């Protein structure tokens, strides 16, 4: 393999190395964009859940009518 690489034209070697470098650069950029979009989506979902909770609190949906609940055992006289 080493002899075959040595016999190749210098221009071909240079183009191959540039192609590999550009491919790695594009892959890294794509990974960064994907991670950024994923983080923004998670932030957007958290913000939406927070807004929904605030809406429920303001409308009174979360207020429990009987917070104590039924007694676990009857009262002793």
N, CA, C and O atoms as a MOPAC input file, in Angstrom:
PM7 MOZYME 1SCF
protein

 N      0.83200 1    -1.19500 1     0.00000 1
 C      0.00000 1     0.00000 1     0.00000 1
 C      0.87200 1     1.25200 1     0.00000 1
 O      0.55800 1     2.23900 1    -0.66500 1
 N      1.97100 1     1.19900 1     0.75300 1
 C      2.85300 1     2.36000 1     0.84500 1
 C      3.48300 1     2.67500 1    -0.50700 1
 O      3.61300 1     3.84100 1    -0.88000 1
 N      3.87400 1     1.63700 1    -1.23700 1
 C      4.48200 1     1.86400 1    -2.55700 1
 C      3.45100 1     2.43900 1    -3.53000 1
 O      3.76400 1     3.31400 1    -4.33800 1
 N      2.25200 1     1.94700 1    -3.44200 1
 C      1.20700 1     2.44300 1    -4.33300 1
 C      0.91500 1     3.92100 1    -4.04400 1
 O      0.71300 1     4.70600 1    -4.97100 1
 N      0.89500 1     4.29700 1    -2.77300 1
 C      0.67900 1     5.69900 1    -2.39700 1
 C      1.81200 1     6.56700 1    -2.92500 1
 O      1.57400 1     7.67400 1    -3.40700 1
 N      3.04800 1     6.06900 1    -2.83700 1
 C      4.20200 1     6.84000 1    -3.31700 1
 C      4.15600 1     7.04100 1    -4.82600 1
 O      4.65600 1     8.04900 1    -5.32500 1
 N      3.57700 1     6.12000 1    -5.54800 1
 C      3.53000 1     6.21300 1    -7.01200 1
 C      2.43600 1     7.15500 1    -7.51000 1
 O      2.46700 1     7.57800 1    -8.66600 1
 N      1.47500 1     7.48800 1    -6.65500 1
 C      0.38200 1     8.35200 1    -7.09200 1
 C      0.87300 1     9.76900 1    -7.36700 1
 O      1.86900 1    10.22400 1    -6.80500 1
 N      0.15200 1    10.44600 1    -8.23900 1
 C      0.47800 1    11.81400 1    -8.62600 1
 C      0.28500 1    12.75800 1    -7.42600 1
 O     -0.62600 1    12.56900 1    -6.62100 1
 N      1.14100 1    13.75900 1    -7.32100 1
 C      1.07500 1    14.71500 1    -6.21700 1
 C     -0.25200 1    15.47000 1    -6.22700 1
 O     -0.81900 1    15.72300 1    -5.16400 1
 N     -0.75500 1    15.83400 1    -7.39900 1
 C     -2.02500 1    16.55700 1    -7.50400 1
 C     -3.18400 1    15.73500 1    -6.96500 1
 O     -4.07300 1    16.26000 1    -6.29400 1
 N     -3.16800 1    14.43500 1    -7.26500 1
 C     -4.22500 1    13.55400 1    -6.76500 1
 C     -4.17900 1    13.46700 1    -5.24900 1
 O     -5.21900 1    13.51400 1    -4.59200 1
 N     -2.99100 1    13.34300 1    -4.69200 1
 C     -2.84600 1    13.27300 1    -3.23000 1
 C     -3.35600 1    14.55300 1    -2.57700 1
 O     -4.04000 1    14.51300 1    -1.55400 1
 N     -3.01700 1    15.67600 1    -3.17600 1
 C     -3.44600 1    16.95900 1    -2.63800 1
 C     -4.96500 1    17.08500 1    -2.69000 1
 O     -5.58300 1    17.50200 1    -1.71000 1
 N     -5.58300 1    16.72400 1    -3.83900 1
 C     -7.04500 1    16.78700 1    -3.95600 1
 C     -7.72300 1    15.85200 1    -2.96200 1
 O     -8.75300 1    16.20500 1    -2.38800 1
 N     -7.16300 1    14.67400 1    -2.75300 1
 C     -7.73500 1    13.72400 1    -1.80500 1
 C     -7.67300 1    14.26600 1    -0.37700 1
 O     -8.63700 1    14.13900 1     0.37800 1
 N     -6.55600 1    14.86300 1    -0.00900 1
 C     -6.41900 1    15.42100 1     1.33100 1
 C     -7.34900 1    16.61500 1     1.53700 1
 O     -7.92500 1    16.77400 1     2.61300 1
 N     -7.49800 1    17.45200 1     0.51100 1
 C     -8.41300 1    18.58800 1     0.60300 1
 C     -9.84700 1    18.09200 1     0.71900 1
 O    -10.63000 1    18.64300 1     1.49300 1
 N    -10.20300 1    17.05600 1    -0.04400 1
 C    -11.54600 1    16.48700 1     0.03500 1
 C    -11.82800 1    15.95000 1     1.44200 1
 O    -12.91000 1    16.17400 1     1.98400 1
 N    -10.88000 1    15.25800 1     2.02200 1
 C    -11.05200 1    14.71300 1     3.37500 1
 C    -11.20500 1    15.85600 1     4.38200 1
 O    -12.06700 1    15.79600 1     5.25900 1
 N    -10.37900 1    16.89100 1     4.26100 1
 C    -10.45200 1    18.02900 1     5.17100 1
 C    -11.80100 1    18.73500 1     5.06700 1
 O    -12.41900 1    19.04600 1     6.08500 1
 N    -12.25700 1    18.98800 1     3.84800 1
 C    -13.53600 1    19.67600 1     3.64100 1
 C    -14.69000 1    18.81100 1     4.14800 1
 O    -15.63800 1    19.33000 1     4.73600 1
 N    -14.61600 1    17.49200 1     3.92500 1
 C    -15.65700 1    16.58900 1     4.42600 1
 C    -15.73200 1    16.62500 1     5.94900 1
 O    -16.82200 1    16.68500 1     6.51700 1
 N    -14.58800 1    16.59000 1     6.60400 1
 C    -14.56400 1    16.66300 1     8.06500 1
 C    -15.09600 1    18.00600 1     8.56100 1
 O    -15.82600 1    18.06100 1     9.55100 1
 N    -14.73000 1    19.08300 1     7.87700 1
 C    -15.20900 1    20.40800 1     8.24900 1
 C    -16.73000 1    20.50900 1     8.09400 1
 O    -17.40400 1    21.06200 1     8.96400 1
 N    -17.26700 1    19.98500 1     7.00700 1
 C    -18.72100 1    20.00500 1     6.79500 1
 C    -19.42500 1    19.12600 1     7.82700 1
 O    -20.48600 1    19.49500 1     8.33000 1
 N    -18.85300 1    17.98000 1     8.14400 1
 C    -19.44500 1    17.10700 1     9.14900 1
 C    -19.48600 1    17.76100 1    10.51500 1
 O    -20.48800 1    17.66300 1    11.22300 1
 N    -18.40200 1    18.43000 1    10.89400 1
 C    -18.35300 1    19.11400 1    12.18800 1
 C    -19.35600 1    20.26900 1    12.21300 1
 O    -20.03600 1    20.47900 1    13.21800 1
 N    -19.44900 1    21.01000 1    11.12200 1
 C    -20.41900 1    22.11000 1    11.05700 1
 C    -21.84900 1    21.58400 1    11.15200 1
 O    -22.67700 1    22.14900 1    11.86600 1
 N    -22.12900 1    20.51600 1    10.43900 1
 C    -23.45700 1    19.91800 1    10.50500 1
 C    -23.80000 1    19.42600 1    11.89500 1
 O    -24.94000 1    19.56200 1    12.34000 1
 N    -22.83200 1    18.85900 1    12.58100 1
 C    -23.04600 1    18.39200 1    13.94600 1
 C    -23.34400 1    19.55400 1    14.88300 1
 O    -24.21100 1    19.44200 1    15.74900 1
 N    -22.63600 1    20.66500 1    14.72000 1
 C    -22.88800 1    21.84200 1    15.54800 1
 C    -24.27800 1    22.42000 1    15.29200 1
 O    -24.96900 1    22.80800 1    16.23500 1
 N    -24.68800 1    22.48100 1    14.04400 1
 C    -26.01800 1    22.99700 1    13.70900 1
 C    -27.08900 1    22.09000 1    14.29000 1
 O    -28.07900 1    22.57300 1    14.84100 1
 N    -26.90200 1    20.76700 1    14.17200 1
 C    -27.86300 1    19.80700 1    14.72300 1
 C    -27.98100 1    19.96200 1    16.24000 1
 O    -29.08800 1    19.97100 1    16.77900 1
 N    -26.84600 1    20.08400 1    16.92800 1
 C    -26.87000 1    20.22100 1    18.38600 1
 C    -27.54400 1    21.52300 1    18.79600 1
 O    -28.28400 1    21.55500 1    19.77900 1
 N    -27.29600 1    22.59400 1    18.05600 1
 C    -27.91100 1    23.87800 1    18.36700 1
 C    -29.42100 1    23.81300 1    18.18600 1
 O    -30.16600 1    24.30100 1    19.03600 1
 N    -29.87800 1    23.22600 1    17.10500 1
 C    -31.32100 1    23.11600 1    16.86100 1
 C    -31.98200 1    22.22600 1    17.91200 1
 O    -33.09900 1    22.50400 1    18.34800 1
 N    -31.30400 1    21.17500 1    18.31200 1
 C    -31.86300 1    20.28300 1    19.32500 1
 C    -32.00900 1    21.02400 1    20.65500 1
 O    -33.02400 1    20.88900 1    21.33900 1
 N    -30.98500 1    21.81100 1    21.01600 1
 C    -31.05900 1    22.59100 1    22.24600 1
 C    -32.15800 1    23.63100 1    22.19700 1
 O    -32.86300 1    23.84100 1    23.18400 1
 N    -32.31200 1    24.28600 1    21.05400 1
 C    -33.38300 1    25.28200 1    20.90200 1
 C    -34.74600 1    24.62200 1    20.99800 1
 O    -35.66600 1    25.19300 1    21.58500 1
 N    -34.89500 1    23.43600 1    20.43300 1
 C    -36.17900 1    22.73600 1    20.48100 1
 C    -36.52500 1    22.35500 1    21.92000 1
 O    -37.66500 1    22.52400 1    22.35200 1
 N    -35.54500 1    21.84400 1    22.65700 1
 C    -35.80200 1    21.48000 1    24.05300 1
 C    -36.16300 1    22.71500 1    24.87900 1
 O    -37.04300 1    22.65600 1    25.73800 1
 N    -35.48900 1    23.81900 1    24.62100 1
 C    -35.79600 1    25.07000 1    25.32700 1
 C    -37.21200 1    25.54200 1    24.98400 1
 O    -37.94800 1    26.00400 1    25.85500 1
 N    -37.57700 1    25.42100 1    23.72500 1
 C    -38.90800 1    25.81800 1    23.27900 1
 C    -39.97900 1    24.96200 1    23.96000 1
 O    -41.01500 1    25.48100 1    24.37600 1
 N    -39.73000 1    23.64600 1    24.07500 1
 C    -40.69400 1    22.76000 1    24.73000 1
 C    -40.81200 1    23.07200 1    26.22300 1
 O    -41.91500 1    23.05800 1    26.76900 1
 N    -39.68700 1    23.35500 1    26.88700 1
 C    -39.73300 1    23.71300 1    28.31000 1
 C    -40.51100 1    25.00400 1    28.51000 1
 O    -41.30900 1    25.10900 1    29.44100 1
 N    -40.28600 1    25.98300 1    27.64700 1
 C    -40.99200 1    27.25700 1    27.75200 1
 C    -42.49400 1    27.05900 1    27.53100 1
 O    -43.30700 1    27.68100 1    28.21500 1
 N    -42.86100 1    26.20600 1    26.59000 1
 C    -44.26900 1    25.92200 1    26.34600 1
 C    -44.92000 1    25.23800 1    27.54100 1
 O    -46.05900 1    25.54800 1    27.88900 1
 N    -44.21000 1    24.31700 1    28.16400 1
 C    -44.75200 1    23.64400 1    29.34900 1
 C    -44.92100 1    24.63500 1    30.49500 1
 O    -45.89500 1    24.57000 1    31.24500 1
 N    -43.97300 1    25.54300 1    30.62100 1
 C    -44.06200 1    26.55600 1    31.67800 1
 C    -45.26100 1    27.47500 1    31.43900 1
 O    -45.98600 1    27.80800 1    32.37700 1
 N    -45.47000 1    27.88300 1    30.19800 1
 C    -46.60900 1    28.74000 1    29.86800 1
 C    -47.93100 1    28.01400 1    30.12900 1
 O    -48.88400 1    28.62200 1    30.61600 1
 N    -47.99200 1    26.72500 1    29.81000 1
 C    -49.20600 1    25.94000 1    30.05300 1
 C    -49.49200 1    25.84600 1    31.54600 1
 O    -50.64300 1    25.95900 1    31.96600 1
 N    -48.45200 1    25.63900 1    32.34900 1
 C    -48.63400 1    25.57800 1    33.79900 1
 C    -49.13000 1    26.92100 1    34.34100 1
 O    -50.03200 1    26.95800 1    35.17900 1
 N    -48.54400 1    28.01800 1    33.86800 1
 C    -49.00400 1    29.34200 1    34.29900 1
 C    -50.45500 1    29.58400 1    33.91100 1
 O    -51.21100 1    30.17700 1    34.68100 1
 N    -50.85200 1    29.13000 1    32.72500 1
 C    -52.23000 1    29.29300 1    32.28200 1
 C    -53.17500 1    28.51200 1    33.19500 1
 O    -54.24500 1    29.00500 1    33.55300 1
 N    -52.78300 1    27.31000 1    33.56800 1
 C    -53.63500 1    26.50500 1    34.44500 1
 C    -53.73500 1    27.11900 1    35.83600 1
 O    -54.79800 1    27.09100 1    36.45600 1
 N    -52.63000 1    27.67300 1    36.32700 1
 C    -52.65400 1    28.29900 1    37.64600 1
 C    -53.56000 1    29.52100 1    37.62500 1
 O    -54.35000 1    29.72100 1    38.54900 1
 N    -53.45800 1    30.33300 1    36.59300 1
 C    -54.28100 1    31.54200 1    36.49700 1
 C    -55.76500 1    31.20900 1    36.35000 1
 O    -56.61300 1    31.92800 1    36.87800 1
 N    -56.08400 1    30.14000 1    35.64700 1
 C    -57.48700 1    29.79500 1    35.44600 1
 C    -58.05800 1    29.00900 1    36.62000 1
 O    -59.27300 1    28.82300 1    36.69800 1
 N    -57.22800 1    28.55400 1    37.51200 1
 C    -57.70500 1    27.84900 1    38.69200 1
 C    -57.88000 1    26.36800 1    38.48500 1
 O    -58.48100 1    25.70600 1    39.33200 1
 N    -57.38600 1    25.82000 1    37.40300 1
 C    -57.53400 1    24.39200 1    37.15600 1
 C    -56.72700 1    23.55300 1    38.14500 1
 O    -57.08500 1    22.40700 1    38.41800 1
 N    -55.65800 1    24.10400 1    38.67600 1
 C    -54.79400 1    23.33500 1    39.56400 1
 C    -55.18900 1    23.45900 1    41.03200 1
 O    -54.60900 1    22.78600 1    41.88400 1
 N    -56.15500 1    24.29800 1    41.33500 1
 C    -56.55900 1    24.48300 1    42.72500 1
 C    -57.38100 1    23.27700 1    43.14900 1
 O    -58.38700 1    22.94600 1    42.52100 1
 N    -56.95200 1    22.63300 1    44.20500 1
 C    -57.66300 1    21.47200 1    44.71200 1
 C    -58.78500 1    21.95100 1    45.62200 1
 O    -58.55400 1    22.76900 1    46.51200 1
 N    -59.98400 1    21.45400 1    45.41200 1
 C    -61.15000 1    21.91600 1    46.16600 1
 C    -61.13800 1    21.41500 1    47.60500 1
 O    -61.52600 1    22.15600 1    48.50700 1
 N    -60.70600 1    20.18500 1    47.84600 1
 C    -60.66600 1    19.61300 1    49.18800 1
 C    -59.23200 1    19.14200 1    49.45800 1
 O    -58.92600 1    17.96200 1    49.28800 1
 N    -58.36000 1    20.05500 1    49.87500 1
 C    -56.95100 1    19.68900 1    50.00500 1
 C    -56.68900 1    18.63500 1    51.07300 1
 O    -55.72600 1    17.87600 1    50.96400 1
 N    -57.54100 1    18.57200 1    52.11700 1
 C    -57.30100 1    17.60000 1    53.17700 1
 C    -57.71400 1    16.20400 1    52.73500 1
 O    -57.07600 1    15.22500 1    53.12400 1
 N    -58.74900 1    16.09200 1    51.94300 1
 C    -59.22800 1    14.79200 1    51.51100 1
 C    -60.00300 1    14.09300 1    52.60600 1
 O    -60.13400 1    14.63100 1    53.70600 1
 N    -60.51500 1    12.91900 1    52.33500 1
 C    -61.27900 1    12.19100 1    53.35800 1
 C    -60.33400 1    11.68400 1    54.45300 1
 O    -59.16300 1    11.42200 1    54.18200 1
 N    -60.83000 1    11.54400 1    55.67800 1
 C    -59.96600 1    11.02700 1    56.72800 1
 C    -59.62000 1     9.56200 1    56.48500 1
 O    -60.40600 1     8.80800 1    55.91300 1
 N    -58.44400 1     9.18100 1    56.92700 1
 C    -58.01200 1     7.81300 1    56.71500 1
 C    -58.71500 1     6.84400 1    57.67400 1
 O    -58.93400 1     5.68200 1    57.33400 1
 N    -59.06200 1     7.31900 1    58.85500 1
 C    -59.80500 1     6.48500 1    59.79800 1
 C    -60.85200 1     7.35700 1    60.47800 1
 O    -60.67600 1     8.57300 1    60.56000 1
 N    -61.91400 1     6.77500 1    60.95800 1
 C    -62.95300 1     7.59200 1    61.59000 1
 C    -62.44100 1     8.22600 1    62.88400 1
 O    -61.57600 1     7.68100 1    63.56900 1
 N    -63.00000 1     9.38700 1    63.19200 1
 C    -62.59000 1    10.10800 1    64.39300 1
 C    -63.05700 1     9.36000 1    65.62600 1
 O    -64.15100 1     8.79600 1    65.64200 1
 N    -62.23700 1     9.35500 1    66.64300 1
 C    -62.59200 1     8.69600 1    67.90200 1
 C    -63.26100 1     9.70900 1    68.81900 1
 O    -62.81300 1    10.85200 1    68.90300 1
 N    -64.31600 1     9.31300 1    69.50000 1
 C    -65.01900 1    10.21900 1    70.39200 1
 C    -64.41600 1    10.21300 1    71.75100 1
 O    -64.88600 1    10.92400 1    72.63900 1

